[in-house]
């Protein structure tokens, strides 16, 4: 697997850690190690010539100046060579102690240029180098040499951040999976490393259902009326909510399932898989900080990247920010299911033409999804009908008729307005099912008991408890209700882009789950997650974490029983119901009537049912009295009218 490993050294702490890690790799895989230190003698020569005019007058003579130049060149060259040799001697001794083949290299020139040339010309299986060098300061994220080398080479590169002794390093190996051949190759490397170092391996995938909604929400106010009509926001958003969002979740879950199959079939390993939703690098970074892995493995480029790209944006961000060792995988591996599909499946011309019409950004994902669907169901020829069925399988409720309607109401609006709609939310991954409780989650395979039932009426009751609900209109005309406490929680988010972004995520989540009323608990969870993600990449992290903490603290209201005074015993639900009565005289007289009725019935503990029954009886009595009053007034008015 790793026959030859290349290690740039510079005598920094990160360089020493790289040497130690490379030695451990060589022990496990029988590798040869190549150490390299680049020295810049010519740069010093240029600097000396630039400073010659500052030399004392006695050195300005031409003969003397040439003599000084030769002395300087000799001293600098020899000195830098000796320094390089001493740096490499440390690595040479460690290799000798472990009986590891070692080769030293001391090229002269610009550091990153010489390293890149050597790596590109060599037959190395891996580069192990420190994230930072001798020039690192407190706020450094990644060294200039390290960044330039990783951008310009296509050899697997392990960037070292962990400075602890090898024997004290803990944590698992985390692999980012996005369906690209590079990510699957990284998985295979991770599985081999996990076996060699006795470390568990986990695969994580991330899909983003929020991006398009946030973008739509941001641009709707800057488009002209004509442009907005052309763009047709309502139909675009319906397309995403009813088709793409759930399809994305299933596609990325299928990538993880393929990863699990690779681990089982090729390595006899039970791989743990985790699906997250949000922006890829933010969610992975958040997960890394939570789980503290020993190594994060990523494809150098992602599933949407062109082959000539130097490094993908997610890999680049995580290379800078992840607080653990990071391995960038440049190799490519195609899972057997995809290889089999390419070799055995035949596409009709109509099917090929249809796939060619798909946007380049999603064409690869769509083709992979169709391949896997066809193989699972035994198809040998892919026709347009197979494409339709494959898309239907990963994108439930797909209907071209729905997507092209302009004059009719959105189906989603009807769902929000219907009292009968019930939503079931998966407690594991957040998948939302409607109308019927699932037997199993189609995304994460969680059992039915992990689903929580949510309906419109229960949310509206909660909203009343939270100070009432006010209706607001989203950018495409859909109306959502916000409880007063939910709106207060949102106002704690810093004003501007961040608040708009968080509000859009809350709205998007509510719409995806067919929830028409946004409660405090619903909003608070998303606010906390958003603040945590933002804190991971911003300088004002303490302030953002404080917002999340205060939102969480204020989302835990005190019990209704804390300040409740009564001569008898009340359940918390009964007190909540009483508190719905307007405060003051009305609530006091209602409480007195409930307690009197309880005493008459010999009831010691006032329950919700009993309190609600007494309140309803009181309301009926009041209606009856008012009815008699108005009826009496009406008769009197008629009599007065007749007499007049």
N, C-alpha and C positions, 0 to 999 in steps of 0.2 A: 504493500500500500504506500508506504513512505520510504522509498529507497534513498532519497537524497533531500536533505533539508538545508535551506539557506538562511543564515542568521547575520543580519547587519549588527555591528557592535560599535559602541561609542563611549563605554565606561560609565554610562548613566545607570541609575537604579533600575530603570525599565530595561536597559540592555542586559544587565545582570540577570533580571527575572526571565528575559527571553532565552538567555543561554541555559539557565536551569531547566526551563520547560522543554527546550529543544533536546537537552540531554535525556530527560525522562521519555520523550517521544522516541528517541533513538534506542533506548533500552527496550521499549515495548515492541518496536517494529524492526529492529536491526538496521537502522538507518545510518548513512554516512552524513556527517555534519560538515558544512562549509561555512567558515566564519569570514566576514569581510568588513574591513574598515577603510573608508575612503579618506585620503588626506589631500589637502588643497595647497600644494607647494607653489603652483603658478600664481594663485591668488595672492600669496604673500609677496611674491616677486613683483607683481604689478603694484601692490601697495607700497613697496619699498621705493620703486621708481617714482611714484607719485609724491613721495616725501623727500626726494633727494634735494630739492631746493632749500629745505630747512636745515640741512647739515651744516656744521661749522665751516668757516672759510677754507681751512686747511684741507678739507675733504672735497672741495669743489674742483681741484685740479683733475684734469681728464684721466691721467694715469692712475692717480690715487682712487678716483671714483670707480674705475673699472675693477681695481683691486678689491674695493669694498663690495662691489656687486658680486664678484666671484665668491668672496668669503660668506656673504649673506646667503647666496644661493646654496652653497655647500652646507652651511649650518642649518638652514631651514629644511632643506631636503632630508639631510641625515637626521635632524631632530624629529621631524614629523614621521619619518620611517621608524625611528626608535619608539616613538609614542604608539604608533599603530601596532608595532610588533609586541609591545607590552600589553596593549589591550587584548590582542589575540592570544597572548600567552595564557591569560586566565582561562579562556575557553579551551585551549589546547590541553592544559593540565586536567581540567574536568573530564575531558574526553578520554585522556590517557588513564585516569583513575577508573573509568567505567569500561575501558577497552573498546572505545568507539572510534571508528575511522574518522580522521579529521584532516581538513584541508584549509589552509589560511590564504587569504587574498588581501592585497593591499594596493588597489588601483589608485591612481592620482587623477584628480579632477574635481568637478562639481559633484557634491555628494549624491543627490537623487539621480542625476543623469547617469553616473557610473553604475549605481545600484540597478537602475532600470535596464541598462545595457547588459549587465551581467546576468540578471534574472531572465531576460528575454533570450539571450544566447545560450543559457544553460539548460540542463535537463532536470530541473528541480521539481519535486513533487509538492513542496510547500515552502513558504517563506514565513519565518517567525521573527517578528520585530516589535520593539517597544512602541507604545502609543506616543510617548514623548521622549525627548532627548535631553542633552545637556543644557539647552536653552529654555527649559520649561520653567514657568512661573506659576504663581498660585492659581490664576484663572485660566490656564492653558487647557484646551480640550483635546487637541491632537497636534502633534508636531508637524512642521512643514515638510520634512523629509518623508515621514510616514504617509502623509496625505498624498504627496506627489507620486510616491512609489505605488500606492494602492490604485491610483487613478490610471497609471500607465502600464500596468502589468496584468496578465491574465493567468497567473499562477495562484493557486489557493494561498491565501495570506491570513495568518493568525496574528492579530494585533493584541499585544499583551498589556493589560492594565493591572492585574492582580500582582501586588508586590510581596505578598506573604510567602513564606517558605512553602514549597510544594506539599509537604506532608501536612500542613495546616489548612490547605485550601479545601473548602467544602462546596456543596451545591451540585445541582444536576447539569445536564446539557440540554439547552432549549434550542429548538430548531424552528425558524419561521418558514411556513409553507404557504405558497401562493399559487401553486400549480405550474410554476416554471420548471424547466429541466434543471436549472441551476439550483433551485430549492430542493428538488428531489435528490440531486447529487450531494448536496449538503447534508441531507438526511442520512444517506448511506455512510458518509464520512462520520457523522455524529454517532451512528450505531456502532461503527468499528471502534471509535474512541471510547464510547461508553463501555464496550466490552473489555477493552484493554485497560481502562482505568477504573473499572468497576463503579461506574456512575450511571444513574438512571437517565433516560432520555425522554423528553416530552416534545411533542409537536404542537405548535400554535398557529392558527390561521385567523385573519382579520378581514372582515368585509365592512364597507362603509355605506350604510343606508341613508346617512344624513347629508352628505355632501351636496347632492343635487338640490335638495330642499333649501339648504342654506344659500346656495347660489341663486336659485329662483327668487327667494325672499329678498335677496340683496339687490337684484337687478330690476325687479318689477317696477320700482319707483323711478328708475332713470330711463326706461324705454318710452318711446313715443306711443301714442294710442294705436297708431297703425302697426308699429312693431309688436306691441303686446297682442294685438289681434292675430297677427301672423304667427307669433310664437305659440299661441293657444295654451296658456299656462294651465288651465283646468285639465285639458286632455293630457298634457305632459305629466302633470302631477299624478293623475289617475293611472297613467301608464306605469309610473314608478311604484306607486303604492300597491297596486293590485297585481303587478307582474314582476317588476325587476327586483324589488326589495327582497321578497321571499325567494325568488330565483337565485339571487346572489348568495343568500345564506346557504341554500342547498348546494350550490356549486362549490363554495369554499368548504362546506362540510364534506362534500365528496372528495375534495383534494386531501382532506385529513383522513378520510376512510381509506383512500388509496395508500396514503403513508402508513397507516396501520397494517394494511395488507402486505406492503413491502417488508415491514419489520417482521411480520409473522412468517411470511413465506420464505424470505431470503435470509433472515437472521434469527428466526425462532424467538422473537422478542415481542412481548405484549406492550405495545407503545401506548402511552397516555396521550390523548389528544384534547385540545381546548380550542373552542371557537369564540372569538370576541367580536364585538361590533364597534365601529368607530374609525378614526383615522389610523392607518396601519402602524406607523412608527410611534405615535403617541401611546396607543394601546399596548404595543409590545414593550415600550420603555416602562410604562406603568407596571406591567406584569413582571418585567425584569426586576424592578425595584422592590416589588412585593415578594417574589420568590427567591431572589438572590442566587441565580445560577452561576456555576463555575465557568461556563462557556456558552455564548450565544452564536449560533450558526445561521448564516444568511446567504442567500444567493447574491452574487455580486450585482446582477441585474434582475429585474422582476418580470412578471408575466406580460406586462404591457411594454417592455423595453425593446428597442431595436438592438440587433446583435452588435452593432458597432459602438454602442454606448459604453462609456468608461465605467460608470457606477450608477446604480439606481438611486432615486431620491430617498427612499426609505432606508436602504443600506447605508447611505451617506450620513443621514441624520443619526442613526443608531450607532454608527462607527464613532461619531463625535460624542454622543451623550450616554451611551450604555456604560454603567459602572462596572463592567465585567470584561473578561477576555472576549474578543469578537473574531470569528472565523468567517472570512468572505470566500464563498465557494464559486469558482469559475468553471469547474467541470460541468458537464451536462449529462443528465440521466433521464431516459424516457421509461416510465413504468411499463411493465409488460402489457397491461390492458391497452395502453396507447400505442405501443409497438404493434400489438396484435391487430388493433384497429386499422393502422396504416397498411398492414400487409394483407389483411383478409377482407376488408370492407370495400365495396365498390359503390361509387356515387353515380346516380343518374345525372345526365346533363342538366335537367331541370333543377335538381337538388343542388348541384354545384353552382349554377347560376344564381340561385336564391341565396346561398351562403356568401357568394361574392358580393352581394348587395349589402351585407352586414357591415357596419362601421369597422374600420381596421382595429379600433381600440378594443372591441369585444369579439371580433371574429374568432380569435384563437380560443377564447373561453367557450364560445358557442359550439365550435367544432368539437372540442374535447367533450362537452356535455352530450352532444349527439352521438359521438363514438361510444361513450360508456353506456348510454341508454340502449343503443343498437346491440352491443355485445351482450348485455345483461338479458335481453329479450330474444336473442338468437337470430337477429336479422343479419343477412349477408349482403344485402343491397340497400343502400340508403336512398329512399325516395322522399318526395316532398311530404308525404303523409307521415313518414318516420320522423322527419324534422318537426312536424306539427305535434306529434305525440310526445317527442322528447321535450319540446318547449312546454307543453301542457304539464308534463310530469314535474318539471322544476319550477314552473311558474303557474301555480294554481289560479283558477278563476280567469284564465287568459281568454280574452274575447276581442277579436278585431272589431266587431260591431261597436263594443263599448268604447274602444279607443278612437273611433272616428266620429262619434256623435258630437255635435256641436250645440244643438239647440235644446237638448234635454238636460235634466238635472243629473248631477253625478250620482252614481249608485252609492258612493260612500256617504253623501249627504243624507240620502234616504236612510241609510243604516244608522247614522247618528241621531236622526229624528225619531227612529222607531223605538218604542218602549220594549219591544219583544227581543231586541238584539242582545245576545249574551256573548261575552268574550272570555276565553280561557287563556291565561298567560302561563307559559312554562317558567317555572321557578329556576331552571338551570340556565337557559339561554335567552329567555325573553320572547320566544316565538309566540305569536298571537293566533289563536284559532277562533272561529266564529260559528255561532249557532249550535254546534255539536262538540261535546267534550272529546278530545282525541284519546285513543287507547294508548298511543305512543307518540312522542314528539318527532315529527319528520326531520327535524334539523339535528338535534343532539341525542335522540333515541331515549329520552327520559320517559319514565312510566307515567301513567295517567294521574297518579296521586300527586305528582309534582306540579300539576296544573291548578291554578287558583281561578275561581270563577269571579268575573267582574261584570256587573250590569249597570245600565244607565241609572236606574232608580236608586241603587245603593250609593253610587257616586254623588248623586244630587243631594241625598240625605247628608252625606259627609260634608258637602259643600255648604249646606245650611248651617251645620255645626261650626264651620270655619268662617262664619261671618257673612254667609250668602255668596252667590255666584253672579258674576257679570259676564255678559257675552261679548266676545271680540271676534272680528273678522280677520281671517288670514289673507295672505297676498292674493290667493286665487278664489276668494269668495266663500270659503268654508267657514262656518261659525263654530267656535269652541267656547265653552264656559270656563272661567277661571274663578276659583274660590278666592276670597279676600286674603287669606293667609298665604295662598300660593303666589299671589301677586306681590305680597310683602317680601316673600322669600326671594323672588326674582329681582326686586329692587335693591337687594343687598349685593348683587353682582355689579362690578364696576361698569359705569355708564359707557356707552359707545359700542364699538364693534363686538366686544365680548358679551355684553348683555343681549344684543341682537342675535348673536350666534347661539347663546344658551337658550334664548326664547324659541328660536327656530328648532333647536333639537328637542325641546319639550313638546312643541306643537307636532313635530314629525313623529315622535314616539307615540303621542296620543292618537294621532291619525292612523298610524300603522296598526295600532292595537284596537282601533275602532272605539276609542273612549272619547265621549263628547264633553266630559267635565274634568278639568285638571284640578286635582286636589293638592293639598300641601305636601303630603307624603310622596305623591307622584313627582311633583316638581323638585322637591328637595333632593331626591336620589340622583336626578340628572344634574342638578346644580353641583352637588358634591363631586360627582364623577368629572364634570367639566372643569371645575376648579383644580382638581387633582391633576388632570392631564395638562392644564395650562401651567400649573406650578412646576411641572417637570421640565419645562423648557424656557421659562421666563425668569428674569432677574428679580421681579417682585414676587417671587414664590411665597415668602412668609405671609405677605398680605393676602394672597389668593388662598393659601391654606387657611388663614384666619376666617375668610369669608365662608369657606366650606364648613369649618368647625362651628361658626356661629349659626349657620343655616341648620346644621344638624342639631345643635343644642336647642334652638328655638323651634325646631320641628317636633320636639318632644314636649307637648303641653302638659301642664300639671293636671293631675287627676281632678275630675269634677268634685270628688269628695273632699279635696284638700281644704276648701274654704266653705264647705256646706254645713249649715247648722240646722239640726232637726232634733225633735224629741224622740224620734224612732230610728229604726234602721232602714237605710235605703241602699239598693244596689247602684253601682256606677252607671249602668245603662238607664235606670230610672231617673237618676239625677240629670243625665244628659237630655233626656226627653223633657224634663221639667224646665231646663234652661232654654228650650226653644220657645217657651212662653215669654212674651215681652217682660223685661225686668221692671221691678217696682211693684205697684199695687196689684197688677194682674197676676204676676208670678207668686206673690205672697199669699193671695187669697186662694190660688190654685193649690199651692202646697198645703195650706190649712185644710182645704176640702179633701185632698187625698189622704192626709193623715187622720182626719175624722172618720172617713169611710173605712180606712184600714183598722182603726180602733173598733168601730162597730162590727166589722167582720172578724175580729180577733186575729188579724194578720200582724205579725211582728216585723216582718221584713218586706218593705215595699219593692216590688219588682217592676220591670219595664212594662209587662203586660197589664198589671194592675193599674199603674200610673196612667198608661195610655187609655185604658178603659174609662177611668174616672174623668180624664180630660175630655174624651169624646162624649161622655154622658153630659158633662157640663156644657160642651159646645152645642149639643142637641137641645138642651134645656134653654140655652140662651137664644138659639134660633127660634124655638117655639115661642118664647116670651116676646121676642122682637116681632115675630109673625103676628101674634095676637095684637101687639101694640099698633103695628101698621094697619092691620085689618080694622081695629077699632077706630083709628084715625080716619081711615077711608070711609067707614060708615058715617062717622060724624060729619065729614066733609060733604058727603052726599046729602045728609039731612039739612045741613046749613045751606047747601046749594038749592034744595027744594023750597026751603022757607024763604030764600031770597027771591 
